[in-house]
Amino acid sequence: MTVSFPPLVPGEAAAYTRQKINSAFATLDALVDISPDIQTAINEPPIRLRLDATPLWRPGSGPERFVSDIIGGENAAPSVPESWIITADRGLVTRLTGAAKIAHRGFQAIEPGRTYRARAVVQRRIDTPDPAGDAVALKAAWYAAPGDYISSTTLMLWDELTVSDGRVSTEKQIAASAGSGIDAIAPSSARYARLYVETWGTTQKTDVEVLALADVTDAELWSPDVSSLTSRIGAIESLDLGSRMAAIESEIGAASSLTFSTIGDFEAATIAATPDAVRVLGEDAPHDGKGSYWIRSDAMNGTLQSVDGAWWKKTRFDANFVICPLDFGAVGDGVADDAAAINAALDAIRVRVSFLSGLTSARMSACDFVFDGQGGTYVVSDSINATDITAWNLRLQNLVLIGKCTGKPMLDLSGSRGYTLSNIHFHGDRANMPSHAWVAARSATTGFSGGALYFQCSSDGHFSKAVYNKYAQESSKEIYCRWYQFNPDADAVAIHQGANVFAMTSEFTTLLTGSHSFIHNSYDHSVWAYIAVDHSTNVLGVTNALNAVITVDYPTPFEVGKKIGFTGVGMAGLDKLTGTITSIVGSTITTDIDTTALPTFSGGGIMHRTQTGPTLHIVDPKGTHYRDCYSVNFGGPTHIIFEFSELHPTGSLEDIEFEVLFEGSGTEDAILFAPHDRDCILSGFCLRTYTGYTTESIMHCGPEAGGSLTIHAEYIQSTGNAYGQDVFKREPGDTSTIYGGTAVLDSTAASDGFVGTMVTPRDTGIPFIAGPYNGYRAVVAAPLYGSFGAGGTAGFDCVQAPNNVIKGNLFVSVPDNGDGTGVVNVTMPYAPRNYMTFIGSNTVTKEIVLGTLPAGSTTLVLFKALGSYPVASGQGISMNVEYFVDS
């Protein structure tokens, strides 16, 4: 027979568990003479576990929290150079070369009676001829006040660290005075500390992965050493205790709480020995605002006694509930499989959330539920189950996940709401490729998904479908995230969908399907990129031929029939081309790319596999904003597919904003709108981009037969495009149109497809309203006194907008003013409903010209702001005109 212990969790729940175990063995002690070994296990002292709630900082992920010297205050010390930040196999790290220091920017107050834990993880990356002379040290710098340096203490010295030692770590305890387990004592005058790593030498390189200093005084978990206790249970297994031992096991696993309506009911109750916690809904009546929580106590400390004689004391549950997978058996070394331990840790959070779910929403919002990886690197061979957790203050943070869960998502967040992912790096293992880093979809259990924040998260490696797929999330936000995909054959780098065009499944919960609300999502300073790691090679030569032959230094990543592209190759124009490999012989690769019109190859550059899908695939969004974001695409058909799915009930979407920089090579379009065979509408559309490295267009509608897209724009800015490509490309016969708003474009010609939009072209600098103009024209222009010489004309090209609005561009050209004076009168095609005033300018002098058009009149009067005559010979007037008419 074996005793099974429930999972130990920090806080008061752990105290309950210990009390249960002690109570159970007290009962057993009355039955048999327990051996000294068992009694020793019961009486073991508390175990100190790594439960501090302070995030364990990774310098590579948060370089702004670190400095490169220990002298100076938070703002005076030099920042960490950007060149130190390296993406290594452990994620983002800082790489120190030769003699260098990296320290916390902030200062840790050293208080009497408190204990602080220092932890560092380092790895030598490049040795020197004499590593013994190039040490690495973890040190504590002491300060009388922030910035007032006193001295330093070496906590750990690696004096012969080499590459072969791999990843090494250390933990040390520091305090203001001596005590058990204290490794370093602060000088008597020290009030603050700053942790730092120092390296020596000239050419050696050392990665600093983790550098943390935390107050761990209260981070204790009280329990017997269960591993020792379990091994000693064999001493009593031979005793024939039978059902008595089974009863004890049942006691240990029994429920730990009861609920009463009032204090009177609680006092009058006879309560069994198993419940350790009691909830009372009210003092005199349920939910009278005086509810309380109680735990078992003794006669000295208890304040309430139930009728059975037990004493109880009122308590508050710890609002900061911090779970670390290391406390559940995880190793976090990047080698051991930690999937089961991580799931056990999340189960503990799920239990805690369920236990407190009866609280009011305000009380619940005051509780934190934190899953802290403490900077560890965790391998997962199975999906992590974070589904169907509704806690608006759940945080998963500070860890690196290596996915070896072939065909499965590394992290499943479906059905969960209110969570934050912070400082998490996902790596997809190529040999055991996960489907996604994470997925989040609406579940049938909660009906929702969203209210989520993704902060400073990142990915690299290979994912068979996409880095992530979010389906029907609402009110979620990404900030400073960086999503890299290395697999060229994936569906996309990321998928944002309001209808399950990309089917999703979960092994933990049932997902909803169809079209659902996908609104109010934003992405700030995020990056989505296909990076051809493991799928690229250096170019050594390119022939000028109908079927170009490429000489490379490493042909292994390539196969016949695969599509390829180029970046930075010394043959102007080749970066715009993609093609297919037709044969591979040694280091010589033959393609179907025609380079006969290109200049001679001059050296350098990279050939890479092109991606088969887009960087972003977006389906049926509303109220979605991409601000200061970055898309990288190499040879795929488009950066972004914006799809109006056939599952959407109306095909009408609104409030979409793209402020995105598009880079890469060989990609045709930046945004491909896919309305399918319906006439779709996109309202409140905004686009701001520049230097778009696409070969065909910035926006492309189509290429399906049938259907069209009407875009009601607020603003569109697309300038400095690398190849002079179209801003809005339409297939032959397509009537898709962009209406209204303002636009800043490279040239007048770039306004094709715009109607009624106030366009400012960079080539002329003269704003105009885009046509077509439907033949509405002003026909007469003449001075009030005298007459023009030969050639004086007026032209008014306009478009009739909805709601009887006439808008357009008025141009008055006066090659020879003759003897004209006073004002210039222009006869307009329609009279306005109200008195109108317009502002324009002289096309030569740029002086302001005013125009007035009285209600019911067709005579527009033009004059300078000071009332003088507005034109002279060889000059003209330009004015944008817009007014309401009755019909």
N, C-alpha and C positions, 0 to 999 in steps of 0.2 A: 504494500500500500504506500502511496506517495501523497504528501501534503502539497496542494497547489495554492500558491499565493497570488492574490490579485496584483495588477500592476501598481507600483509605487509611484505616486505623483507628489510634487512639492506642495508646500503650504499646509493648511490644516488637514486636508484630506490624508496626507502622509501621517500626521499624528494619529488620526483615527485608525489607520491601518496598523500602526505600531501598537496602539492600545488594544485592538482586536487580538493581535498575535499574543501579546502578553497575557490578556485575559484567558485566551484559549489554553495557553501552556500552564497557567495557574490551575485551571481545571484539571489538566492532565497530571500536574504535580500531585494533586490530591488522590489520584488513582494509582500512580506508580511512582517508584523511586527513580527520578530522572537522573541520568548519568551526569557526572561533572562536565563532560564535553558539551552536552546539550545546555546545561545551565550557563556555561561560559558563552555559548552563542547568544543566549537570550540577553545576557548582561553586557554584550559588547557596546562600546561607546558609539555616539553618533558618527555617521559617515559624512564627510564634507564632500559635496558634489559640485560640479561646475554648473551653477544655476544663476550666476549673476545676470541681471537684466540689461546691463550696459552692452550695447552692440560691440562686438569684437571687430575693430576696423581693419580693413585691407587697404594698404596705401595705394595699390593700383586702381581700386574701384573708387576711392575717395581722396585723390591727391590734394584736394583743397584743405583737408584736415591735417596735413603734414607740412613740415618745413625741412630745409636741408642744412640747418645748423641749430645749435642749442643756445646760442647767444641771441638775446633780443626777445621782446614780447610777441604776442600773437600776430600783430601787424608788422612788427619790425623785422622778424626773422625772415630769411629768404625762402621763397616758395619752392616747391619741388619742380625741377625743370620738366617740361613736357616730354623731352627725349628720354627721360627715365622710365616712362610708362610703357610697358611691354606686354603683349599678349603671349603668355606661355601656356604650357599644358595644364597649369593650375588656374587658368583665367588671367585676369589683369594683375600684374605685379609691378613693383618698382625694381629696376635693375641698377645696382651701384657698380661703378667701374673705378678700380683703384682706390685711392683714399677718399672716403666720402662718409657722410652722416645722413640719416633720416630720422626725424623726431616728430612727436606729436606737436601740432601747432598750439593746442590748448594746454592748460596746466591742471593737474590733479591736486586738489587740496588734501594734505596729509593731516588727518584729525587724530587726536589721542584716542586710544582704545579701538581703532578701526584697523582692519587688515585689507591689504590691497594685493591683487595678483597681477603679476607681469607675465605676458606670454608673447613669444616670438616664434615664427616659422621662417627659416631661411634655406637657401639652396645654392651651392656653388655651381656656376654655369660654365666658367672658363678658368682653368688652373693657370698657375705660373710655374716656372722651373723649380721654385722653392716654396711650396705652399706654406711650409712652417713659418715663413717670414711674413705671410700675409694673413693675419688673423681676422676673425670676425667676432665682435663683442656685442652683447646686450647690456646696456647700462641704464642707470637711473641718474638723471641730473637733478640736483636739489637747488631750491630757490627760497630766499627769505621772503620775497614777494614776486608776483609774475614778472619775469624778465630780470630779476636781481639774482644772478647766478652765484652759487656758493661753491659747489664741488660736484663730483660724479662718483658713483659706486658701480663697479663692474659686477653684474649679476650672473653673467655666463660668458665664458671665453672659449671660442672654438679656435684653437691655435694651429690646427693642422687640417682644416676643412678642405676637402677636395670634391671634384665632381662625382667621384665614385661613392661618396657618402650619401648622395641623394638628398632628399628633403629631411631636414632635422628641425626639431622644435624643443623648446624648453619652457618651463613654468617656474616662477619664483615668487615667494611671498615677501612683501615689504611692509613695514609699520613704523610708527613713531617711537616704539619702545620694544624691548626684547619680549619674546613669548614663544610658545610652542609652535614649531613649524615656520618661524620667521627666518628668512634667509638674509635680509639686509635691513639695517636700522637707519632711519633718517638722522642727519646731524641735528643737534639740539636746537639750532637756530632755523632749521628748515620748516617751512610752512606749506610748500608746494613741491611737486615732482613732475618731471617730464621724461617719458620713456624714449630711448633712442637706440638705434643700431649703428655701429661704427665699423668701417672697413679700412684696411691699409693696403699698401702695395701700389702698383702702377697699371698693370694690364689685366689683373684678375677681374671677373664679373660675378656678382652675387645677387640673387633675387631675394627680395624681402616680401614675403607673401602675407604675413600677419604680424601686426605690432599692436598689442592691446594692454591697457592698464585699467583694472576695474576694482571697485570696492566689493569684496566678497564676504564681508563680516557676517551678513545675515543669510548667506547662501548655503544653508545646511539642510539636509534632509534626514530626519530621524527615523531610523529603522535598524533592526538587526542586520548583520551581513547575511543576506538571504542565501548567497552561494555557499557559505560555510554551513549555515543552518541546514540547507537541503542535503548536503553531503553527510550530515550527522544524523538525519532522520532514520538512517539505516539502523542506528543503535536501538531504536524502539520498534522497528518494523517486525522484529522477531517476537515481540511481546504480543500476546493475543488480546488486543484491545477491541477489535471488531467494530461494532456499531458505535462505541464511545468515540473512537477516533474519527469515524465518519461524521458524527455529530459536531465534533470540533471543526472539521473541514467546512461543514455547512455554515457554522458560526462565523468563520473567517470570511467567507464569501457572501454573507448576508447583506441585505440592504442597510445603508448607514443613516437613513433619515426618515422622519415622520412629519406629518403636517397636522396641526390642530387649528380650530377656528378661532379660539380665544385663549387668553391666559388661564381663565378658570377651567376650561377643558383640559389644558395642559397639566395644571396642578392636580386635577382630580383623576388623572390617568394612571393606570398601572402599565408601565412600559417594560417590555422585555429587555434582556441584556444586550441584544445586538444593536439597536439603533444608537448611534453616537451623536447624531445631530437632529435637532427639532426645529421646524419652522412654525411660527405662530402667525396667523393671518391678520390678527388685530387684538387690541387689548380688551375691549368690551364687546366688539362685534367684528366680523370679518371685514377686512379692507377699510377699517376706520382710520387709516393713516398711522397706526401705531403698531404695525407688524414688527416681528423681531425674529432673530435666529439665536439658537442656544446649542451649546455642546456640553457633554458630560464633564463634571468637575468633582470636587470633594467638599466636605463640610466647611473647610476653612475658606475656600475660594468661591464656592457656589453661592448664588443669591436666590435660587428658587428650588424647592424640593417637591418632587412629584409624590403621589400618594404611596408609591412603592418604596419610598425612602431614598431614591436617587437624587443627587444634587446636580444642578445645572447652572451654567453661567452664560450670560448674553455675550454674543460675539458678532464681529463683522467679518465677512469673507474677504480674503485678500483680493484687491482689485487688480493686482498685477500678477497674472498667472503666466509664468515663463517655463516653457518646455524646451529641452535640448535633446536631440536624438542620441547624443552620447550617453545620456542617462538611461536609455532603453536598449543599450547593447551595440549601438553604431560605433564604428571605428574611425571613420572620417579620414582615412589615409589615402584615398584614391585607388585602393586595391581591393579591399574587402567589400563584399556585397552588403549594402546597408538598407536595402529596400524594406525588409521586414521591420527593422528597428524604426525607420522613419514612419512607416504606417502605424506602428504601435504608439509612437509619440503623438501622431495626429489623432489617433483614437482617444488618447488621454484628453486632448483638447476637446474632442467631440463630447466626451463624457462631462467635462466641466461646463461646456456651453449648455448641454441638456440639463444639468443640475441647476443652473442658474436661470433657465429659460422662464421660470415662473415669476421672475422679478419684473417690475415695471420697466418699460422701455428706457426711461431716464436712468434707472439704477443699472440696467444692463449696459447702457452706453458708457457708464463710468468704469466698466471693467475692461481690462486689456487681456487679450489672449495672444501670446507671443510664442511662435515656433522659431527658435534662434539656433541656427546651425553653427554658430561660434567660429566661423571661418574655416570649417572643415571641408574636405573634398570627398563627396559621397558617391559611390558607384551604386546604380540601381538597375537590377536585372528585371524588374517588374514595374508596373505603373504605381505611382504614388496616389493614394486615394484621399483627395481633399474635397470630395463631392458633398453637396447638400448640407453645408455648414452656413447658417445664417447668423453672423456676428459682425456687427458694423465696425468692430475694432480688432479683428483678427489680423495678425501680421506674420508673414513668413519671410525670414530675412537671414542674410549673412551666411551663404553657403554656395559651394560649387557642386553641381550635379553632373555626373557622367552617365549618360544614358546607354545602357546595353540591353534594352528591352525591345528586341527585334519586333518591328511592326506595331508597337504599342506607343501611346504617348507617355512621356516621362512623368508628367504631372497632370492629373485630371481634376479640374476645378468646377465641373458641371454642376449646376444647381446651387452653387454657393454665392453668397452676397456679402458685400461690406468688407472684403478682405483687401490687404495690401501686400504686394510682393516687392521686396526691397533688397537691393544688392544680392541678387541671385544670378548666377551664371550657369547656363545650360550648355553642355557639350554632347553632341551626338556622335557616338562611336561608329566609324564607318563599317567595321566588320559585323557589328551587331546593331544595325541602324534602327533607331526608334522612328515611329511615324511622325511624331511632333515633340517639341520641347514641352509644350503644354496645350491643353484644349479647355475651352469653357463654353458650355451650351446650356440652354434652358432645360431643366429636368421636369418630369411629371410630378416629382415629389414636392418641390418648392414652387414650381411654375415660373421661376425667374432665373436670371443670371446677370450679375452686374454690380453696380455700386463699388467698382473695384479700382484700385490705384496700382499701377505698375511703375516703380520708381528705380531708376538706375539698374535695370536688369539687362541681361545681354545673352547672346548665344554665339556659338560657332560649331563647326563640325557638320555632320551629314544627317539629314532628316528626310525620310523617304517621301513624305507628302508636303509638309511645310514646317517652318519653325513653330508656328502656332496657328490655330483656327479658333476664332471666337464667333459664336453663333447667337444672334438675338440678345446680345448684351445691351443693357441700358446704363447710361450715366457712368461710364468707365473712362479712365484717363491714363495715358502713358506720358511719362516725363523722363527725358534723358535716357531712353532705352536704345540699345544697339543690337539689332537682330541680323546675324550673318548666317547665310546658308551656303554650304560647300557643295551640295548635291545638284548637278545641272539638270537632272531628270525629274525633279520634284514638281508638284503642281504649281507652287509659288514659294516665295520667301514667307509671306504671311497672307492669311485669308480673313477678311472681315465680311461677315455675311448676315443678312437679316432673313434670308430664306435658305434652307439647307440644300443649295445647289451642290455643295460638296458634302456628301452624306457623312454623318458622324455617328459613332456608337460609343457606349461606355460599358465597361464590365462591372461597374459599381451602382449605376442608377439608370432609370429609363429616361430617354431623351424625348423631348417634343420634336415634332417635324412641321414642315410647311412654312408659311410666312408669318413672322412675328415682329413686333415692334423692335426696331434697331436704331435707337435715337440717343441723342445727347452724349456722344462719345468724342473725345478729343485726344490729340496726339501732339505733344510739344517737344521739339528738339529730338525727335526719334529718327533712327536710321534703319532702313531695310536694304540689304545688299546681298547679291549673289557674288561670292568671292571664289575664284576658280582654284582654290587650294587643292592640290592633288590632281588637278585637271589642266595643267598649263606647262609650257616649256619655253625656253629662250629660242628666239629665231636667229639663225645664222646666215640664211640666204633666202631670197625670193626671186624667181625668174619672171621675166616679162613674157607672158604666154597666155594663150586662150585658156589653158588648163594649168594654172600656176603650180610650180613645184617649190615646196617649202623645205629647206634644210633646217633641222632642229638639233638640239643637243640631247634631248631626252624624249623619245617617241612613245614610251611606255603608256602614258595616260590616254592614248588615242586609239580609236578603232575605225575601221572602214565603215562608211555609212553615217558616221557621226558628224554633226554640224560644228564648225569652228569659226572663230573670229580673232581679231587682232587688237592689240593695244600698244601704242607707243612705237610702232614699227617705223623704221627709217625709209618709208615709201609713202609719200603723201597720198591720201585718199584710201589707203588700204584699211584704215581703222573703220571706214564706213561700210566695208564689205563683209559679208559672211558667205560661207559655202560649205560644201560637203566633201569629206575625204573619200577619194576613189581608190587609192592604193597606198600601202606603206611598205617600203623596202629599206630596212635598216633605219637610218636617220633621215631618209628622204620621203616626204609625204606629198603625194599628188592630189590636187583638188580640182573642183569644177569652177574655180574663181578666175575670171578674166582680168588679167593685169596688164593687157597690152597697151592701154591708154595711160598707165601710171608711170611716174618717173622711175629711174633705176634705183634699186635697193641700195641704201647707204649705210645700213648696219643697225643692230639693236632691235629691241621690242620683244613682245611676248605673244605667242599663239595659245589660245585657250579654247576649251569646250564652251559652246554657248548654252545658255539656259533655255529649256524648252517652254517654260511657263513665264508669266509676268513676275515682277517683283511683288506687287500687291494685287490681289484680286478682291474687289469690293462689290458687294451685292446688296442692293436696296437699302442704302443708308438714308437717314434723315438727321438733321441737326448735328452734322459731323464736321469736325474742324481739324485740319492738318496744318500746324503752324511751325515754321522754321524747321522743316523736316528735310530728309535727304534720301533719295532713291538711287541705287546703283544697279544697272542692268547691263549685262554683256551679251549682246547678240540675241536676246529674247525678242518676241514680236512687239512687246510694249512694256513700259514701266508699270502702268496701272491699267487693269481692265475694270471699267466702271459699268456694272451690269444691271439692267432693269430686268429682273427675272420674270419669267412667265408665271411664277407663283404669286407675284405682287398683285393685289386686287385692282389697282388703278393705273399703274405705270407712271404715277406722278410723285416726284421726290422734291425735297426742298432743303434750303439752308445747308449748302455744301461749300466748304472753303478749303482750297489747296494753296499753301505757301510752301512749295517744294522745289528743291534744287535737283535736277535730273542729270546724272552723270553716267558714264560708261562708254561703250562703243558698239557699233553695229546694230543698234536698236531703232526700229522704224518710228515708233510713236511714243510720246510721253503718256498721254491718256487716251485709251480706246473706249469710246462709249458704245455699249452694246444694247440697243433697244429691242433686239430681236425683230419680230414682225409686227410690232405695235407702234402707234404714234404716242410717244412718251413726252413728258414735260419735266424739266428740271428748273426749279425756281430758286431765286436767291443764291445764284452761283457766283463764286469768287475764285480767281486764279491769279497767283503772283509767282513768277519764276523768271530765271534768266540763264543765259549760256546753256540752253538745253542741247545736250549732245545726242540728238535723235536725227535720223537720216531723212524722214519724210515729213513729220508734223509734230506740233505740240499737242493738239487735240484732233482726234480722228473719229468720225461717226460712221458706223457701218462695220464691216462690208457686206452685211446680209441684204438679201433682196427684200423689198417691202419695208414698211415702217419708217419712222422718222423721229427726230428729236428736236424739240423746241426748248431753247435755253433762255431764261430770263436772267440776265446777268446783272450783278451789282458793280463789279469791276473785274477787268482782265488786264494783267500786265505781263507781257512776254517779250523780253528784250535781250539783245546780245546773243541771239541764237547762233550756235556754232556754224551751222551749215546753211543759213538762210532759208530754212524749211518753212512750210505753211504753218500758220497759227491754227487754222481750222480747216481740216481737209474733209471733203465729202466725196463720196463715190458718184460716178455719173448718174444723173437723174435724181439724186437725193435732194430733198427740199429742206433738210435740217437747217435751222437758222438760230443765230444768237441775237436776241433782241435787247435793246436798251442798255443802260448803265454807261460806264466809261471804260476806255481802253487806252493803254499806252503800248504801242507796237513799234517794231523797227522801221516799218515803211508804210506808205499809203496802200500799196498793193497787198499788204498783209491783212487788210480788213475784209477780205473776201469772206462772205458768209455772215457778216454783221449787218444788222438793220436797225437804224435809229439809235446807234451807239455813238456817244461823243468820243471820237478817236483822236488821240494826239500821236502822230507819227514822228519818230525820231529823225527821219531824213529831211523833213521840211520844218518841223516844229510848229506848224499851223493846225490848230484843232479843226475838225470837221465832223459832221454827223453822217454816218455811213448810210448808203442807199440800199436798195434801188429807190428812185425818186418819183416814179409813176407820172411824170409829165407835169407836175405842178411847178410853174415857173413865174417869176416876176418878169414883166415885159417892157417896162419903161423906166428909164432913169434920166433925170434932167435937173439942172440947177434951178433954184428959185428965180434968179435973175440971170439974164444972158443965156448962153447956150454952150454946150460942149463943142469942141472941134470934131473932126472926123474920128470915128472909132469909139466914142463913149458908150459903154454898154452896162447893163445890169443883169445878173443871172441869179435865180433863186431855185436851187435844187432841193426838193423836200420830200419827205415821206409822210404819209398819213398814218399816225399811230392810233392805237385803240382809243375809244372815248372821244372821238372827234378832235384829236390833237394834231396840229400841223407842226412839224419840226424839220429843220434843215439848215443849209448853209447859204448865206447871202454873200455874193461876190459882186462888187462894183468895180469895173476896170475903166480908167480914164487916161488913155494914151495922150490925148490933147484936150486940155481943159477949156480951150477957147477963151470966151469972156465970162464964163460962169462964175457967179458969186452967190452969197447968202447961205443956203442949205442945199442938200441934194434930196430930191423926192424920188421915191421908188414906188411903182404901182405893184401891189401884192395880189396874188390870185384869190385870196379870201380875206374877208373882214373879221377881226377878232370879236369875241363875245364881250371882252372887257378892255379897258385902256391898258396898253402894254408899253413897257420900256425895255430896251435891249442895250447891251454893251458889246462893242467890237473894237477894231483898231485899224489905223492906217497901215497898209501892207509894207510901206517903205519906212516911214518915220516911227512906226509903232505907237504913235500917239493914240489916246483913247478917243473913240468915236461913239456917240450915243445915238440911239434910234427911238422914236416915239411913234406908236400906231394907235390912234384913237379908236374907241369902240365903234363898230359899225362902219369904219372907214377902211379903204384899201390903200391909202397913201401913207407910206412909211417915210418919216422925215429924219434925215441923217445930218449930224452936226458935231463939231468938236465939243469937248466937255465945257469949254469956256464960251461956247456959242459962236465960234468963228467957222469959216468955210473949211470942210474936212479934207479936200483933196487938191492936188495940183497935177500938172502934166506928168505922165509916167507913173502916177500913183494909183492906188486902189483902196477899197474898203472891204474888210472881211468881218462878218458878224454871224453868230449863231442865233437862230430865231426859233421860238417855240411858243405856240399860243392855242387857245381853245377857239373852235368855231361852232356855230349853231348847227351846221349840217355840212 
